Amino acid sequence: MVTMLATVVQAWGTQVLVTDNANGQRVLVNTNNNTGNLVAGEQVRIVFDGVMTASLPPQISAQSICVLRVY
């Protein structure tokens, strides 16, 4: 499994568009869960199998998406 730290750009249905914090690349994340609770600007940790499509934007399938909160 691979971990990506990213910033949410937009979320809808079961997809979320993020910016990878490591390289600034936008990535479309697919998941089996509703992403309606994610808000633009939130920091998230995404776990996926390491497979990324060569499309624009690249796409991944998330095993999990966790919001990183600062308290």
mmCIF file of the N, C-alpha and C atoms, coordinates in Angstrom:
data_MODEL
# 
_entry.id   MODEL 
# 
loop_
_atom_site.group_PDB 
_atom_site.id 
_atom_site.type_symbol 
_atom_site.label_atom_id 
_atom_site.label_alt_id 
_atom_site.label_comp_id 
_atom_site.label_asym_id 
_atom_site.label_entity_id 
_atom_site.label_seq_id 
_atom_site.pdbx_PDB_ins_code 
_atom_site.Cartn_x 
_atom_site.Cartn_y 
_atom_site.Cartn_z 
_atom_site.occupancy 
_atom_site.B_iso_or_equiv 
_atom_site.pdbx_formal_charge 
_atom_site.auth_seq_id 
_atom_site.auth_comp_id 
_atom_site.auth_asym_id 
_atom_site.auth_atom_id 
_atom_site.pdbx_PDB_model_num 
ATOM 1   N N  . MET A 1 1  ? 0.825   -1.184 0.000   1.00 0.00 ? 1  MET A N  1 
ATOM 2   C CA . MET A 1 1  ? 0.000   0.000  0.000   1.00 0.00 ? 1  MET A CA 1 
ATOM 3   C C  . MET A 1 1  ? 0.874   1.254  0.000   1.00 0.00 ? 1  MET A C  1 
ATOM 4   N N  . VAL A 1 2  ? 0.343   2.301  -0.606  1.00 0.00 ? 2  VAL A N  1 
ATOM 5   C CA . VAL A 1 2  ? 1.039   3.579  -0.721  1.00 0.00 ? 2  VAL A CA 1 
ATOM 6   C C  . VAL A 1 2  ? 0.192   4.641  -0.027  1.00 0.00 ? 2  VAL A C  1 
ATOM 7   N N  . THR A 1 3  ? 0.853   5.582  0.628   1.00 0.00 ? 3  THR A N  1 
ATOM 8   C CA . THR A 1 3  ? 0.159   6.674  1.310   1.00 0.00 ? 3  THR A CA 1 
ATOM 9   C C  . THR A 1 3  ? 0.442   7.988  0.593   1.00 0.00 ? 3  THR A C  1 
ATOM 10  N N  . MET A 1 4  ? -0.609  8.772  0.384   1.00 0.00 ? 4  MET A N  1 
ATOM 11  C CA . MET A 1 4  ? -0.481  10.095 -0.220  1.00 0.00 ? 4  MET A CA 1 
ATOM 12  C C  . MET A 1 4  ? -1.061  11.119 0.751   1.00 0.00 ? 4  MET A C  1 
ATOM 13  N N  . LEU A 1 5  ? -0.324  12.175 1.011   1.00 0.00 ? 5  LEU A N  1 
ATOM 14  C CA . LEU A 1 5  ? -0.854  13.310 1.762   1.00 0.00 ? 5  LEU A CA 1 
ATOM 15  C C  . LEU A 1 5  ? -1.271  14.349 0.741   1.00 0.00 ? 5  LEU A C  1 
ATOM 16  N N  . ALA A 1 6  ? -2.501  14.856 0.864   1.00 0.00 ? 6  ALA A N  1 
ATOM 17  C CA . ALA A 1 6  ? -3.052  15.707 -0.186  1.00 0.00 ? 6  ALA A CA 1 
ATOM 18  C C  . ALA A 1 6  ? -3.999  16.750 0.393   1.00 0.00 ? 6  ALA A C  1 
ATOM 19  N N  . THR A 1 7  ? -4.331  17.723 -0.453  1.00 0.00 ? 7  THR A N  1 
ATOM 20  C CA . THR A 1 7  ? -5.285  18.781 -0.111  1.00 0.00 ? 7  THR A CA 1 
ATOM 21  C C  . THR A 1 7  ? -6.515  18.614 -0.992  1.00 0.00 ? 7  THR A C  1 
ATOM 22  N N  . VAL A 1 8  ? -7.699  18.610 -0.383  1.00 0.00 ? 8  VAL A N  1 
ATOM 23  C CA . VAL A 1 8  ? -8.956  18.463 -1.121  1.00 0.00 ? 8  VAL A CA 1 
ATOM 24  C C  . VAL A 1 8  ? -9.206  19.705 -1.964  1.00 0.00 ? 8  VAL A C  1 
ATOM 25  N N  . VAL A 1 9  ? -9.510  19.490 -3.248  1.00 0.00 ? 9  VAL A N  1 
ATOM 26  C CA . VAL A 1 9  ? -9.900  20.573 -4.153  1.00 0.00 ? 9  VAL A CA 1 
ATOM 27  C C  . VAL A 1 9  ? -11.416 20.592 -4.270  1.00 0.00 ? 9  VAL A C  1 
ATOM 28  N N  . GLN A 1 10 ? -12.019 19.422 -4.511  1.00 0.00 ? 10 GLN A N  1 
ATOM 29  C CA . GLN A 1 10 ? -13.465 19.309 -4.687  1.00 0.00 ? 10 GLN A CA 1 
ATOM 30  C C  . GLN A 1 10 ? -13.871 17.869 -4.437  1.00 0.00 ? 10 GLN A C  1 
ATOM 31  N N  . ALA A 1 11 ? -15.038 17.665 -3.830  1.00 0.00 ? 11 ALA A N  1 
ATOM 32  C CA . ALA A 1 11 ? -15.544 16.318 -3.574  1.00 0.00 ? 11 ALA A CA 1 
ATOM 33  C C  . ALA A 1 11 ? -16.988 16.216 -4.040  1.00 0.00 ? 11 ALA A C  1 
ATOM 34  N N  . TRP A 1 12 ? -17.339 15.076 -4.630  1.00 0.00 ? 12 TRP A N  1 
ATOM 35  C CA . TRP A 1 12 ? -18.711 14.832 -5.081  1.00 0.00 ? 12 TRP A CA 1 
ATOM 36  C C  . TRP A 1 12 ? -18.906 13.326 -5.191  1.00 0.00 ? 12 TRP A C  1 
ATOM 37  N N  . GLY A 1 13 ? -20.096 12.880 -4.884  1.00 0.00 ? 13 GLY A N  1 
ATOM 38  C CA . GLY A 1 13 ? -20.429 11.455 -5.004  1.00 0.00 ? 13 GLY A CA 1 
ATOM 39  C C  . GLY A 1 13 ? -19.406 10.573 -4.319  1.00 0.00 ? 13 GLY A C  1 
ATOM 40  N N  . THR A 1 14 ? -18.778 9.697  -5.103  1.00 0.00 ? 14 THR A N  1 
ATOM 41  C CA . THR A 1 14 ? -17.751 8.797  -4.571  1.00 0.00 ? 14 THR A CA 1 
ATOM 42  C C  . THR A 1 14 ? -16.372 9.165  -5.111  1.00 0.00 ? 14 THR A C  1 
ATOM 43  N N  . GLN A 1 15 ? -16.204 10.432 -5.495  1.00 0.00 ? 15 GLN A N  1 
ATOM 44  C CA . GLN A 1 15 ? -14.920 10.895 -6.031  1.00 0.00 ? 15 GLN A CA 1 
ATOM 45  C C  . GLN A 1 15 ? -14.479 12.167 -5.321  1.00 0.00 ? 15 GLN A C  1 
ATOM 46  N N  . VAL A 1 16 ? -13.170 12.355 -5.284  1.00 0.00 ? 16 VAL A N  1 
ATOM 47  C CA . VAL A 1 16 ? -12.614 13.590 -4.715  1.00 0.00 ? 16 VAL A CA 1 
ATOM 48  C C  . VAL A 1 16 ? -11.388 13.968 -5.539  1.00 0.00 ? 16 VAL A C  1 
ATOM 49  N N  . LEU A 1 17 ? -11.309 15.230 -5.909  1.00 0.00 ? 17 LEU A N  1 
ATOM 50  C CA . LEU A 1 17 ? -10.151 15.759 -6.615  1.00 0.00 ? 17 LEU A CA 1 
ATOM 51  C C  . LEU A 1 17 ? -9.234  16.371 -5.573  1.00 0.00 ? 17 LEU A C  1 
ATOM 52  N N  . VAL A 1 18 ? -7.966  15.946 -5.573  1.00 0.00 ? 18 VAL A N  1 
ATOM 53  C CA . VAL A 1 18 ? -7.000  16.430 -4.587  1.00 0.00 ? 18 VAL A CA 1 
ATOM 54  C C  . VAL A 1 18 ? -5.749  16.930 -5.284  1.00 0.00 ? 18 VAL A C  1 
ATOM 55  N N  . THR A 1 19 ? -4.958  17.695 -4.541  1.00 0.00 ? 19 THR A N  1 
ATOM 56  C CA . THR A 1 19 ? -3.615  18.077 -4.968  1.00 0.00 ? 19 THR A CA 1 
ATOM 57  C C  . THR A 1 19 ? -2.638  17.322 -4.084  1.00 0.00 ? 19 THR A C  1 
ATOM 58  N N  . ASP A 1 20 ? -1.770  16.518 -4.703  1.00 0.00 ? 20 ASP A N  1 
ATOM 59  C CA . ASP A 1 20 ? -0.760  15.757 -3.974  1.00 0.00 ? 20 ASP A CA 1 
ATOM 60  C C  . ASP A 1 20 ? 0.218   16.747 -3.347  1.00 0.00 ? 20 ASP A C  1 
ATOM 61  N N  . ASN A 1 21 ? 0.369   16.700 -2.020  1.00 0.00 ? 21 ASN A N  1 
ATOM 62  C CA . ASN A 1 21 ? 1.253   17.642 -1.328  1.00 0.00 ? 21 ASN A CA 1 
ATOM 63  C C  . ASN A 1 21 ? 2.719   17.434 -1.689  1.00 0.00 ? 21 ASN A C  1 
ATOM 64  N N  . ALA A 1 22 ? 3.086   16.239 -2.147  1.00 0.00 ? 22 ALA A N  1 
ATOM 65  C CA . ALA A 1 22 ? 4.487   15.938 -2.454  1.00 0.00 ? 22 ALA A CA 1 
ATOM 66  C C  . ALA A 1 22 ? 4.965   16.598 -3.740  1.00 0.00 ? 22 ALA A C  1 
ATOM 67  N N  . ASN A 1 23 ? 4.055   16.708 -4.734  1.00 0.00 ? 23 ASN A N  1 
ATOM 68  C CA . ASN A 1 23 ? 4.508   17.214 -6.037  1.00 0.00 ? 23 ASN A CA 1 
ATOM 69  C C  . ASN A 1 23 ? 3.566   18.236 -6.687  1.00 0.00 ? 23 ASN A C  1 
ATOM 70  N N  . GLY A 1 24 ? 2.459   18.577 -6.038  1.00 0.00 ? 24 GLY A N  1 
ATOM 71  C CA . GLY A 1 24 ? 1.535   19.575 -6.574  1.00 0.00 ? 24 GLY A CA 1 
ATOM 72  C C  . GLY A 1 24 ? 0.637   19.080 -7.690  1.00 0.00 ? 24 GLY A C  1 
ATOM 73  N N  . GLN A 1 25 ? 0.670   17.783 -7.971  1.00 0.00 ? 25 GLN A N  1 
ATOM 74  C CA . GLN A 1 25 ? -0.131  17.203 -9.061  1.00 0.00 ? 25 GLN A CA 1 
ATOM 75  C C  . GLN A 1 25 ? -1.561  16.963 -8.593  1.00 0.00 ? 25 GLN A C  1 
ATOM 76  N N  . ARG A 1 26 ? -2.502  17.299 -9.440  1.00 0.00 ? 26 ARG A N  1 
ATOM 77  C CA . ARG A 1 26 ? -3.905  17.008 -9.140  1.00 0.00 ? 26 ARG A CA 1 
ATOM 78  C C  . ARG A 1 26 ? -4.177  15.546 -9.469  1.00 0.00 ? 26 ARG A C  1 
ATOM 79  N N  . VAL A 1 27 ? -4.934  14.887 -8.594  1.00 0.00 ? 27 VAL A N  1 
ATOM 80  C CA . VAL A 1 27 ? -5.242  13.467 -8.733  1.00 0.00 ? 27 VAL A CA 1 
ATOM 81  C C  . VAL A 1 27 ? -6.717  13.272 -8.432  1.00 0.00 ? 27 VAL A C  1 
ATOM 82  N N  . LEU A 1 28 ? -7.408  12.476 -9.271  1.00 0.00 ? 28 LEU A N  1 
ATOM 83  C CA . LEU A 1 28 ? -8.802  12.128 -9.036  1.00 0.00 ? 28 LEU A CA 1 
ATOM 84  C C  . LEU A 1 28 ? -8.831  10.821 -8.260  1.00 0.00 ? 28 LEU A C  1 
ATOM 85  N N  . VAL A 1 29 ? -9.448  10.856 -7.085  1.00 0.00 ? 29 VAL A N  1 
ATOM 86  C CA . VAL A 1 29 ? -9.493  9.693  -6.204  1.00 0.00 ? 29 VAL A CA 1 
ATOM 87  C C  . VAL A 1 29 ? -10.886 9.094  -6.252  1.00 0.00 ? 29 VAL A C  1 
ATOM 88  N N  . ASN A 1 30 ? -10.957 7.802  -6.579  1.00 0.00 ? 30 ASN A N  1 
ATOM 89  C CA . ASN A 1 30 ? -12.217 7.060  -6.577  1.00 0.00 ? 30 ASN A CA 1 
ATOM 90  C C  . ASN A 1 30 ? -12.283 6.230  -5.306  1.00 0.00 ? 30 ASN A C  1 
ATOM 91  N N  . THR A 1 31 ? -13.478 6.118  -4.737  1.00 0.00 ? 31 THR A N  1 
ATOM 92  C CA . THR A 1 31 ? -13.672 5.325  -3.528  1.00 0.00 ? 31 THR A CA 1 
ATOM 93  C C  . THR A 1 31 ? -15.056 4.700  -3.559  1.00 0.00 ? 31 THR A C  1 
ATOM 94  N N  . ASN A 1 32 ? -15.288 3.740  -2.697  1.00 0.00 ? 32 ASN A N  1 
ATOM 95  C CA . ASN A 1 32 ? -16.608 3.108  -2.615  1.00 0.00 ? 32 ASN A CA 1 
ATOM 96  C C  . ASN A 1 32 ? -17.540 3.856  -1.676  1.00 0.00 ? 32 ASN A C  1 
ATOM 97  N N  . ASN A 1 33 ? -17.029 4.899  -1.034  1.00 0.00 ? 33 ASN A N  1 
ATOM 98  C CA . ASN A 1 33 ? -17.803 5.626  -0.030  1.00 0.00 ? 33 ASN A CA 1 
ATOM 99  C C  . ASN A 1 33 ? -18.148 7.034  -0.506  1.00 0.00 ? 33 ASN A C  1 
ATOM 100 N N  . ASN A 1 34 ? -19.174 7.603  0.107   1.00 0.00 ? 34 ASN A N  1 
ATOM 101 C CA . ASN A 1 34 ? -19.588 8.962  -0.202  1.00 0.00 ? 34 ASN A CA 1 
ATOM 102 C C  . ASN A 1 34 ? -18.525 9.933  0.317   1.00 0.00 ? 34 ASN A C  1 
ATOM 103 N N  . THR A 1 35 ? -18.138 10.886 -0.508  1.00 0.00 ? 35 THR A N  1 
ATOM 104 C CA . THR A 1 35 ? -17.115 11.868 -0.122  1.00 0.00 ? 35 THR A CA 1 
ATOM 105 C C  . THR A 1 35 ? -17.716 13.227 0.217   1.00 0.00 ? 35 THR A C  1 
ATOM 106 N N  . GLY A 1 36 ? -19.033 13.289 0.382   1.00 0.00 ? 36 GLY A N  1 
ATOM 107 C CA . GLY A 1 36 ? -19.720 14.556 0.628   1.00 0.00 ? 36 GLY A CA 1 
ATOM 108 C C  . GLY A 1 36 ? -19.301 15.274 1.897   1.00 0.00 ? 36 GLY A C  1 
ATOM 109 N N  . ASN A 1 37 ? -18.661 14.557 2.833   1.00 0.00 ? 37 ASN A N  1 
ATOM 110 C CA . ASN A 1 37 ? -18.235 15.194 4.077   1.00 0.00 ? 37 ASN A CA 1 
ATOM 111 C C  . ASN A 1 37 ? -16.880 15.890 3.939   1.00 0.00 ? 37 ASN A C  1 
ATOM 112 N N  . LEU A 1 38 ? -16.204 15.719 2.803   1.00 0.00 ? 38 LEU A N  1 
ATOM 113 C CA . LEU A 1 38 ? -14.904 16.360 2.589   1.00 0.00 ? 38 LEU A CA 1 
ATOM 114 C C  . LEU A 1 38 ? -15.105 17.783 2.074   1.00 0.00 ? 38 LEU A C  1 
ATOM 115 N N  . VAL A 1 39 ? -14.271 18.698 2.564   1.00 0.00 ? 39 VAL A N  1 
ATOM 116 C CA . VAL A 1 39 ? -14.400 20.120 2.238   1.00 0.00 ? 39 VAL A CA 1 
ATOM 117 C C  . VAL A 1 39 ? -13.107 20.600 1.583   1.00 0.00 ? 39 VAL A C  1 
ATOM 118 N N  . ALA A 1 40 ? -13.241 21.451 0.573   1.00 0.00 ? 40 ALA A N  1 
ATOM 119 C CA . ALA A 1 40 ? -12.074 22.013 -0.104  1.00 0.00 ? 40 ALA A CA 1 
ATOM 120 C C  . ALA A 1 40 ? -11.136 22.649 0.921   1.00 0.00 ? 40 ALA A C  1 
ATOM 121 N N  . GLY A 1 41 ? -9.847  22.365 0.776   1.00 0.00 ? 41 GLY A N  1 
ATOM 122 C CA . GLY A 1 41 ? -8.838  22.902 1.667   1.00 0.00 ? 41 GLY A CA 1 
ATOM 123 C C  . GLY A 1 41 ? -8.421  21.953 2.781   1.00 0.00 ? 41 GLY A C  1 
ATOM 124 N N  . GLU A 1 42 ? -9.234  20.919 3.046   1.00 0.00 ? 42 GLU A N  1 
ATOM 125 C CA . GLU A 1 42 ? -8.874  19.958 4.092   1.00 0.00 ? 42 GLU A CA 1 
ATOM 126 C C  . GLU A 1 42 ? -7.667  19.134 3.680   1.00 0.00 ? 42 GLU A C  1 
ATOM 127 N N  . GLN A 1 43 ? -6.851  18.785 4.654   1.00 0.00 ? 43 GLN A N  1 
ATOM 128 C CA . GLN A 1 43 ? -5.707  17.914 4.440   1.00 0.00 ? 43 GLN A CA 1 
ATOM 129 C C  . GLN A 1 43 ? -6.156  16.480 4.687   1.00 0.00 ? 43 GLN A C  1 
ATOM 130 N N  . VAL A 1 44 ? -5.805  15.571 3.782   1.00 0.00 ? 44 VAL A N  1 
ATOM 131 C CA . VAL A 1 44 ? -6.215  14.176 3.910   1.00 0.00 ? 44 VAL A CA 1 
ATOM 132 C C  . VAL A 1 44 ? -5.032  13.239 3.701   1.00 0.00 ? 44 VAL A C  1 
ATOM 133 N N  . ARG A 1 45 ? -5.146  12.049 4.293   1.00 0.00 ? 45 ARG A N  1 
ATOM 134 C CA . ARG A 1 45 ? -4.195  10.970 4.056   1.00 0.00 ? 45 ARG A CA 1 
ATOM 135 C C  . ARG A 1 45 ? -4.951  9.892  3.298   1.00 0.00 ? 45 ARG A C  1 
ATOM 136 N N  . ILE A 1 46 ? -4.447  9.547  2.109   1.00 0.00 ? 46 ILE A N  1 
ATOM 137 C CA . ILE A 1 46 ? -5.094  8.569  1.242   1.00 0.00 ? 46 ILE A CA 1 
ATOM 138 C C  . ILE A 1 46 ? -4.207  7.333  1.156   1.00 0.00 ? 46 ILE A C  1 
ATOM 139 N N  . VAL A 1 47 ? -4.785  6.177  1.395   1.00 0.00 ? 47 VAL A N  1 
ATOM 140 C CA . VAL A 1 47 ? -4.068  4.911  1.235   1.00 0.00 ? 47 VAL A CA 1 
ATOM 141 C C  . VAL A 1 47 ? -4.635  4.238  -0.009  1.00 0.00 ? 47 VAL A C  1 
ATOM 142 N N  . PHE A 1 48 ? -3.722  3.858  -0.928  1.00 0.00 ? 48 PHE A N  1 
ATOM 143 C CA . PHE A 1 48 ? -4.148  3.188  -2.165  1.00 0.00 ? 48 PHE A CA 1 
ATOM 144 C C  . PHE A 1 48 ? -3.114  2.144  -2.545  1.00 0.00 ? 48 PHE A C  1 
ATOM 145 N N  . ASP A 1 49 ? -3.425  1.332  -3.557  1.00 0.00 ? 49 ASP A N  1 
ATOM 146 C CA . ASP A 1 49 ? -2.578  0.183  -3.902  1.00 0.00 ? 49 ASP A CA 1 
ATOM 147 C C  . ASP A 1 49 ? -1.339  0.535  -4.723  1.00 0.00 ? 49 ASP A C  1 
ATOM 148 N N  . GLY A 1 50 ? -1.125  1.813  -5.019  1.00 0.00 ? 50 GLY A N  1 
ATOM 149 C CA . GLY A 1 50 ? 0.052   2.234  -5.779  1.00 0.00 ? 50 GLY A CA 1 
ATOM 150 C C  . GLY A 1 50 ? -0.186  2.346  -7.265  1.00 0.00 ? 50 GLY A C  1 
ATOM 151 N N  . VAL A 1 51 ? -1.340  1.880  -7.735  1.00 0.00 ? 51 VAL A N  1 
ATOM 152 C CA . VAL A 1 51 ? -1.666  1.959  -9.160  1.00 0.00 ? 51 VAL A CA 1 
ATOM 153 C C  . VAL A 1 51 ? -2.284  3.317  -9.454  1.00 0.00 ? 51 VAL A C  1 
ATOM 154 N N  . MET A 1 52 ? -1.724  4.014  -10.461 1.00 0.00 ? 52 MET A N  1 
ATOM 155 C CA . MET A 1 52 ? -2.218  5.332  -10.870 1.00 0.00 ? 52 MET A CA 1 
ATOM 156 C C  . MET A 1 52 ? -2.330  5.327  -12.384 1.00 0.00 ? 52 MET A C  1 
ATOM 157 N N  . THR A 1 53 ? -3.495  5.746  -12.908 1.00 0.00 ? 53 THR A N  1 
ATOM 158 C CA . THR A 1 53 ? -3.683  5.765  -14.352 1.00 0.00 ? 53 THR A CA 1 
ATOM 159 C C  . THR A 1 53 ? -2.814  6.840  -14.990 1.00 0.00 ? 53 THR A C  1 
ATOM 160 N N  . ALA A 1 54 ? -2.598  6.719  -16.293 1.00 0.00 ? 54 ALA A N  1 
ATOM 161 C CA . ALA A 1 54 ? -1.822  7.703  -17.053 1.00 0.00 ? 54 ALA A CA 1 
ATOM 162 C C  . ALA A 1 54 ? -2.723  8.788  -17.637 1.00 0.00 ? 54 ALA A C  1 
ATOM 163 N N  . SER A 1 55 ? -3.972  8.863  -17.184 1.00 0.00 ? 55 SER A N  1 
ATOM 164 C CA . SER A 1 55 ? -4.920  9.851  -17.696 1.00 0.00 ? 55 SER A CA 1 
ATOM 165 C C  . SER A 1 55 ? -4.616  11.224 -17.101 1.00 0.00 ? 55 SER A C  1 
ATOM 166 N N  . LEU A 1 56 ? -5.303  12.240 -17.609 1.00 0.00 ? 56 LEU A N  1 
ATOM 167 C CA . LEU A 1 56 ? -5.203  13.596 -17.066 1.00 0.00 ? 56 LEU A CA 1 
ATOM 168 C C  . LEU A 1 56 ? -6.564  14.009 -16.528 1.00 0.00 ? 56 LEU A C  1 
ATOM 169 N N  . PRO A 1 57 ? -6.759  14.221 -15.254 1.00 0.00 ? 57 PRO A N  1 
ATOM 170 C CA . PRO A 1 57 ? -5.757  13.971 -14.222 1.00 0.00 ? 57 PRO A CA 1 
ATOM 171 C C  . PRO A 1 57 ? -5.618  12.464 -13.976 1.00 0.00 ? 57 PRO A C  1 
ATOM 172 N N  . PRO A 1 58 ? -4.479  12.065 -13.399 1.00 0.00 ? 58 PRO A N  1 
ATOM 173 C CA . PRO A 1 58 ? -4.334  10.651 -13.058 1.00 0.00 ? 58 PRO A CA 1 
ATOM 174 C C  . PRO A 1 58 ? -5.396  10.256 -12.033 1.00 0.00 ? 58 PRO A C  1 
ATOM 175 N N  . GLN A 1 59 ? -5.754  8.972  -12.017 1.00 0.00 ? 59 GLN A N  1 
ATOM 176 C CA . GLN A 1 59 ? -6.771  8.482  -11.097 1.00 0.00 ? 59 GLN A CA 1 
ATOM 177 C C  . GLN A 1 59 ? -6.211  7.349  -10.255 1.00 0.00 ? 59 GLN A C  1 
ATOM 178 N N  . ILE A 1 60 ? -6.686  7.293  -9.000  1.00 0.00 ? 60 ILE A N  1 
ATOM 179 C CA . ILE A 1 60 ? -6.344  6.194  -8.104  1.00 0.00 ? 60 ILE A CA 1 
ATOM 180 C C  . ILE A 1 60 ? -7.628  5.699  -7.447  1.00 0.00 ? 60 ILE A C  1 
ATOM 181 N N  . SER A 1 61 ? -7.577  4.501  -6.894  1.00 0.00 ? 61 SER A N  1 
ATOM 182 C CA . SER A 1 61 ? -8.688  3.948  -6.119  1.00 0.00 ? 61 SER A CA 1 
ATOM 183 C C  . SER A 1 61 ? -8.248  3.858  -4.669  1.00 0.00 ? 61 SER A C  1 
ATOM 184 N N  . ALA A 1 62 ? -8.921  4.599  -3.811  1.00 0.00 ? 62 ALA A N  1 
ATOM 185 C CA . ALA A 1 62 ? -8.524  4.682  -2.403  1.00 0.00 ? 62 ALA A CA 1 
ATOM 186 C C  . ALA A 1 62 ? -9.024  3.489  -1.605  1.00 0.00 ? 62 ALA A C  1 
ATOM 187 N N  . GLN A 1 63 ? -8.141  2.963  -0.759  1.00 0.00 ? 63 GLN A N  1 
ATOM 188 C CA . GLN A 1 63 ? -8.544  1.984  0.256   1.00 0.00 ? 63 GLN A CA 1 
ATOM 189 C C  . GLN A 1 63 ? -9.143  2.730  1.436   1.00 0.00 ? 63 GLN A C  1 
ATOM 190 N N  . SER A 1 64 ? -8.557  3.903  1.759   1.00 0.00 ? 64 SER A N  1 
ATOM 191 C CA . SER A 1 64 ? -9.083  4.735  2.840   1.00 0.00 ? 64 SER A CA 1 
ATOM 192 C C  . SER A 1 64 ? -8.694  6.195  2.598   1.00 0.00 ? 64 SER A C  1 
ATOM 193 N N  . ILE A 1 65 ? -9.536  7.093  3.107   1.00 0.00 ? 65 ILE A N  1 
ATOM 194 C CA . ILE A 1 65 ? -9.271  8.530  3.085   1.00 0.00 ? 65 ILE A CA 1 
ATOM 195 C C  . ILE A 1 65 ? -9.533  9.036  4.499   1.00 0.00 ? 65 ILE A C  1 
ATOM 196 N N  . CYS A 1 66 ? -8.508  9.587  5.144   1.00 0.00 ? 66 CYS A N  1 
ATOM 197 C CA . CYS A 1 66 ? -8.632  10.097 6.507   1.00 0.00 ? 66 CYS A CA 1 
ATOM 198 C C  . CYS A 1 66 ? -8.346  11.586 6.520   1.00 0.00 ? 66 CYS A C  1 
ATOM 199 N N  . VAL A 1 67 ? -9.236  12.353 7.131   1.00 0.00 ? 67 VAL A N  1 
ATOM 200 C CA . VAL A 1 67 ? -9.018  13.793 7.266   1.00 0.00 ? 67 VAL A CA 1 
ATOM 201 C C  . VAL A 1 67 ? -8.016  14.013 8.389   1.00 0.00 ? 67 VAL A C  1 
ATOM 202 N N  . LEU A 1 68 ? -7.006  14.831 8.123   1.00 0.00 ? 68 LEU A N  1 
ATOM 203 C CA . LEU A 1 68 ? -5.988  15.157 9.124   1.00 0.00 ? 68 LEU A CA 1 
ATOM 204 C C  . LEU A 1 68 ? -6.426  16.436 9.827   1.00 0.00 ? 68 LEU A C  1 
ATOM 205 N N  . ARG A 1 69 ? -6.742  16.331 11.084  1.00 0.00 ? 69 ARG A N  1 
ATOM 206 C CA . ARG A 1 69 ? -7.218  17.473 11.861  1.00 0.00 ? 69 ARG A CA 1 
ATOM 207 C C  . ARG A 1 69 ? -6.127  17.972 12.796  1.00 0.00 ? 69 ARG A C  1 
ATOM 208 N N  . VAL A 1 70 ? -6.066  19.279 12.970  1.00 0.00 ? 70 VAL A N  1 
ATOM 209 C CA . VAL A 1 70 ? -5.127  19.889 13.902  1.00 0.00 ? 70 VAL A CA 1 
ATOM 210 C C  . VAL A 1 70 ? -5.944  20.450 15.053  1.00 0.00 ? 70 VAL A C  1 
ATOM 211 N N  . TYR A 1 71 ? -5.611  20.026 16.261  1.00 0.00 ? 71 TYR A N  1 
ATOM 212 C CA . TYR A 1 71 ? -6.343  20.489 17.449  1.00 0.00 ? 71 TYR A CA 1 
ATOM 213 C C  . TYR A 1 71 ? -5.440  21.313 18.322  1.00 0.00 ? 71 TYR A C  1 
# 
